[in-house]
Amino acid sequence: MKSNALQNSEILPVSSPEPTLATVPESTPLPFKLSIVVPVYDEVVTVERVVHSILELHLPCAFEVIVVDDGSTDGTSAILEGLAGENVQVIHHPVNSGKGAAVQTGLAASTGTHLLVFDADTEYDPHDIARLVRPLLAGRAEVVFGSRMSGFGTVHPSLHHLIGNRVMTWAANIIYGAAISDLHTCLKLIPIPLLRSMSLTEKGFGLDTEIASEMLRLGFRPYEMPISYVGRSVQEGKKIRFSDAIRSVYILLKVRVTRRRVKYGNRNLELLPKTCVVEYGSANA
């Protein structure tokens, strides 16, 4: 299988003008294609299993997998070279620059119409990706979130982790007049034109909060689907710390105060998939 890995690429910044609803949709809606971005940093034990699980999915449309190695030093990079091929693009950051920087690099390299970030640590189940796609194809919503708060098929590593996520979600709902249940879920399925219209500046874990804040500020409300989640402890390799929670609060307030808020409950039907591309004979048909 021919490799299309990009060796030691520079980090690709995502810079866009202040978004307006008029600039979000493309002039001619594209067929639905999903770009799955997998940011990786020192996940030598799990990354191969996660990527193979994604490639084995039977989705109702074409998809691509973009793995961004964010300066791993534990042998992850060598494993990724063996995974690069027709359906998997591997991009290397020469040094660790943060999860947000890795996601922005993946976004810049994406060729699909919608993007989903999927962590390489096995906390999430790849089979839930198909569940998130269905509301899009049915025209029910432009944005879909996978919610871990249903109480079924979820394992939270600690009480303070659960309470912390609920408090942060509550704060976002108050600030933006929303009613979501899981602000910090990794599984956010969002149209790429909408993402590229946002002013994204965060390089660390804060990018997840910034994307959610921008989406809520623009008036979009996600369609939430219950998903499976088995959270890791710090001892098992979880990298998010209390300082990241403080940063998230700052981002929620900064986006709300410094950027014009659009009336909530906005719908933009131009962002819905119009057709579904199926690549017969490929691993993702």
C-alpha positions as CSV (number, residue, x, y, z in Angstrom):
1,M,0.0,0.0,0.0
2,K,1.5,3.3,-1.1
3,S,2.3,5.7,1.7
4,N,1.3,9.3,1.6
5,A,2.7,10.3,4.9
6,L,3.9,13.8,5.3
7,Q,7.3,13.9,7.0
8,N,8.2,16.6,9.5
9,S,5.6,19.1,8.2
10,E,5.2,22.5,9.6
11,I,2.2,23.2,11.7
12,L,-0.5,24.5,9.5
13,P,-2.3,27.4,11.1
14,V,-6.0,28.0,10.7
15,S,-6.7,31.7,10.4
16,S,-10.0,33.1,9.2
17,P,-11.7,36.5,9.3
18,E,-14.4,37.2,11.9
19,P,-17.2,34.8,10.9
20,T,-20.5,35.9,9.7
21,L,-23.4,33.6,8.8
22,A,-23.2,34.7,5.2
23,T,-19.7,33.4,4.8
24,V,-20.2,29.9,6.4
25,P,-21.8,27.9,3.5
26,E,-20.0,27.2,0.3
27,S,-21.7,28.4,-2.9
28,T,-22.2,24.8,-4.1
29,P,-22.8,22.3,-1.3
30,L,-20.4,19.3,-1.6
31,P,-21.3,15.6,-1.3
32,F,-21.0,14.3,2.3
33,K,-17.5,13.1,3.2
34,L,-16.3,12.7,6.7
35,S,-12.8,13.7,7.8
36,I,-11.8,11.9,11.0
37,V,-8.8,13.7,12.7
38,V,-6.9,11.7,15.2
39,P,-4.5,13.8,17.3
40,V,-1.8,11.6,18.9
41,Y,0.9,12.3,21.5
42,D,2.7,9.3,23.1
43,E,0.0,6.7,22.6
44,V,2.2,3.8,21.5
45,V,0.0,1.3,23.3
46,T,-3.3,2.2,21.8
47,V,-3.0,4.2,18.6
48,E,-2.7,1.2,16.2
49,R,-5.8,-0.5,17.7
50,V,-7.8,2.8,17.4
51,V,-6.8,3.5,13.8
52,H,-7.6,-0.1,12.7
53,S,-10.9,0.1,14.5
54,I,-11.8,3.3,12.6
55,L,-10.8,1.8,9.2
56,E,-13.0,-1.3,9.8
57,L,-16.1,0.8,10.3
58,H,-19.0,0.4,7.8
59,L,-20.2,4.0,7.4
60,P,-22.9,5.0,4.8
61,C,-20.5,7.4,3.2
62,A,-16.8,8.0,2.3
63,F,-14.4,9.0,5.0
64,E,-10.7,9.8,5.4
65,V,-8.5,9.4,8.5
66,I,-5.9,12.1,9.2
67,V,-3.5,11.2,12.1
68,V,-1.5,14.0,13.5
69,D,1.5,12.9,15.5
70,D,2.2,15.8,17.9
71,G,5.9,15.3,18.6
72,S,5.6,11.8,20.2
73,T,8.8,10.4,21.7
74,D,7.7,6.9,22.9
75,G,7.7,5.1,19.5
76,T,4.3,6.2,18.3
77,S,5.8,7.8,15.2
78,A,7.3,4.5,14.0
79,I,4.0,2.8,14.4
80,L,2.2,5.5,12.5
81,E,4.5,5.1,9.5
82,G,3.3,1.5,9.2
83,L,-0.4,2.7,9.2
84,A,0.0,5.4,6.5
85,G,-1.6,4.5,3.2
86,E,-4.5,5.1,0.8
87,N,-7.1,5.8,3.5
88,V,-4.8,7.1,6.2
89,Q,-2.7,10.3,6.0
90,V,-0.1,10.8,8.7
91,I,1.3,14.2,9.6
92,H,4.2,14.7,12.0
93,H,4.8,17.8,14.2
94,P,8.5,18.0,14.9
95,V,7.9,19.0,18.5
96,N,4.9,18.7,20.8
97,S,2.7,21.8,20.2
98,G,-0.6,20.8,21.9
99,K,-3.7,18.9,21.0
100,G,-5.3,22.1,19.6
101,A,-2.4,22.6,17.3
102,A,-2.7,19.0,16.1
103,V,-6.4,19.4,15.4
104,Q,-5.9,22.6,13.5
105,T,-3.3,20.8,11.3
106,G,-5.8,18.1,10.7
107,L,-8.5,20.6,9.8
108,A,-6.2,22.4,7.4
109,A,-5.4,19.0,5.6
110,S,-9.0,17.8,5.5
111,T,-10.8,17.2,2.2
112,G,-14.2,16.3,3.5
113,T,-17.3,18.2,4.2
114,H,-17.6,17.4,7.9
115,L,-15.0,16.9,10.6
116,L,-14.9,14.7,13.7
117,V,-12.0,14.6,16.2
118,F,-11.3,11.1,17.6
119,D,-8.8,10.6,20.4
120,A,-6.3,7.7,20.2
121,D,-6.5,6.6,23.8
122,T,-9.5,4.2,23.6
123,E,-11.8,6.3,25.9
124,Y,-14.3,6.5,23.0
125,D,-15.8,3.7,20.9
126,P,-15.3,4.1,17.1
127,H,-18.6,2.3,16.5
128,D,-20.4,5.4,17.9
129,I,-19.2,7.4,14.8
130,A,-22.0,5.8,12.7
131,R,-24.6,6.9,15.3
132,L,-23.5,10.5,15.0
133,V,-23.7,10.4,11.1
134,R,-27.3,9.4,11.0
135,P,-28.9,12.7,12.2
136,L,-26.9,14.6,9.6
137,L,-28.0,12.4,6.7
138,A,-31.6,12.6,8.0
139,G,-31.4,16.5,7.9
140,R,-32.1,16.7,11.6
141,A,-29.2,19.0,12.5
142,E,-26.1,20.6,11.2
143,V,-23.9,19.8,14.2
144,V,-24.0,16.6,16.2
145,F,-22.4,15.9,19.7
146,G,-21.9,12.6,21.3
147,S,-23.0,12.9,24.9
148,R,-21.4,10.9,27.7
149,M,-23.9,12.1,30.2
150,S,-26.7,9.5,29.5
151,G,-25.5,7.2,32.3
152,F,-25.4,4.2,30.1
153,G,-22.2,2.6,28.7
154,T,-20.1,5.2,30.4
155,V,-17.3,5.0,33.1
156,H,-16.1,8.3,34.6
157,P,-12.7,8.0,36.3
158,S,-13.7,10.0,39.4
159,L,-16.4,12.0,41.0
160,H,-14.6,15.3,40.6
161,H,-14.2,14.5,36.8
162,L,-17.9,14.1,36.5
163,I,-18.8,17.1,38.6
164,G,-16.2,19.2,36.8
165,N,-17.7,18.5,33.4
166,R,-21.2,19.2,34.6
167,V,-20.2,22.5,36.1
168,M,-18.4,23.5,32.9
169,T,-21.4,22.5,30.8
170,W,-23.7,24.4,33.1
171,A,-21.5,27.5,32.8
172,A,-21.6,27.3,29.0
173,N,-25.4,26.9,29.0
174,I,-25.8,30.0,31.2
175,I,-23.3,32.1,29.2
176,Y,-24.7,31.2,25.8
177,G,-28.4,30.5,26.5
178,A,-27.9,26.8,25.5
179,A,-29.1,23.5,26.9
180,I,-26.4,21.0,26.0
181,S,-25.5,18.1,28.3
182,D,-21.8,17.6,27.5
183,L,-19.6,20.5,26.6
184,H,-16.3,18.6,26.6
185,T,-17.2,15.5,24.6
186,C,-14.5,14.8,22.1
187,L,-17.0,13.6,19.5
188,K,-18.2,16.8,17.9
189,L,-19.3,16.3,14.3
190,I,-19.2,19.7,12.6
191,P,-19.3,21.0,9.0
192,I,-15.8,22.0,7.9
193,P,-17.0,25.3,6.3
194,L,-18.4,26.3,9.7
195,L,-15.1,25.3,11.4
196,R,-13.0,27.2,8.9
197,S,-15.1,30.3,9.4
198,M,-14.3,30.4,13.1
199,S,-11.4,32.4,14.6
200,L,-9.5,29.5,16.3
201,T,-6.4,30.5,18.2
202,E,-6.0,27.9,21.0
203,K,-3.2,25.4,20.7
204,G,-3.8,23.2,23.7
205,F,-6.9,21.4,25.1
206,G,-8.7,24.8,25.1
207,L,-9.4,24.4,21.4
208,D,-12.2,22.0,22.2
209,T,-13.8,24.7,24.4
210,E,-13.2,27.4,21.8
211,I,-14.9,25.4,19.0
212,A,-17.9,24.8,21.2
213,S,-18.0,28.4,22.3
214,E,-17.8,29.7,18.7
215,M,-20.6,27.3,17.6
216,L,-22.9,28.3,20.5
217,R,-22.1,32.0,19.9
218,L,-23.1,31.6,16.2
219,G,-26.5,30.3,17.4
220,F,-26.1,26.7,16.5
221,R,-27.3,24.0,18.9
222,P,-26.0,20.5,18.6
223,Y,-28.1,17.4,18.1
224,E,-26.9,15.1,21.0
225,M,-26.6,11.4,20.7
226,P,-25.7,9.1,23.7
227,I,-22.3,7.4,23.3
228,S,-20.1,5.0,25.2
229,Y,-17.2,6.4,27.2
230,V,-14.6,4.7,29.5
231,G,-12.4,7.5,31.0
232,R,-8.8,7.0,31.9
233,S,-7.2,8.1,35.2
234,V,-4.1,10.2,35.4
235,Q,-2.1,7.1,36.2
236,E,-3.4,5.5,33.0
237,G,-2.2,8.4,30.9
238,K,-5.0,11.1,31.0
239,K,-3.3,14.4,30.2
240,I,-6.0,17.0,31.1
241,R,-5.3,18.9,34.3
242,F,-7.2,21.3,36.6
243,S,-5.4,24.2,34.9
244,D,-7.1,23.2,31.6
245,A,-10.5,23.7,33.4
246,I,-9.5,27.2,34.4
247,R,-8.4,28.0,30.9
248,S,-11.8,26.7,29.6
249,V,-13.7,29.1,31.8
250,Y,-11.6,31.9,30.5
251,I,-12.2,30.9,26.9
252,L,-16.0,30.6,27.4
253,L,-16.1,34.2,28.7
254,K,-13.6,35.6,26.2
255,V,-15.5,34.4,23.2
256,R,-18.8,35.6,24.6
257,V,-17.5,39.1,25.5
258,T,-15.2,39.9,22.6
259,R,-17.3,38.5,19.7
260,R,-20.8,39.4,18.6
261,R,-23.4,36.9,19.6
262,V,-25.9,35.7,17.0
263,K,-29.5,34.9,18.1
264,Y,-29.6,31.4,19.5
265,G,-31.5,28.6,17.7
266,N,-30.0,29.4,14.4
267,R,-30.4,26.9,11.5
268,N,-28.4,26.9,8.3
269,L,-29.7,24.3,5.9
270,E,-26.9,25.0,3.5
271,L,-24.6,23.1,5.9
272,L,-26.6,19.9,5.7
273,P,-25.2,17.1,3.5
274,K,-26.9,17.1,0.1
275,T,-25.6,13.7,-1.2
276,C,-23.5,10.9,0.1
277,V,-20.3,9.8,-1.6
278,V,-19.7,6.0,-1.4
279,E,-16.4,4.6,-2.6
280,Y,-17.2,1.1,-3.5
281,G,-14.4,-1.4,-3.2
282,S,-12.6,0.6,-0.6
283,A,-12.2,0.0,3.1
284,N,-14.7,2.7,4.0
285,A,-17.5,1.7,1.6
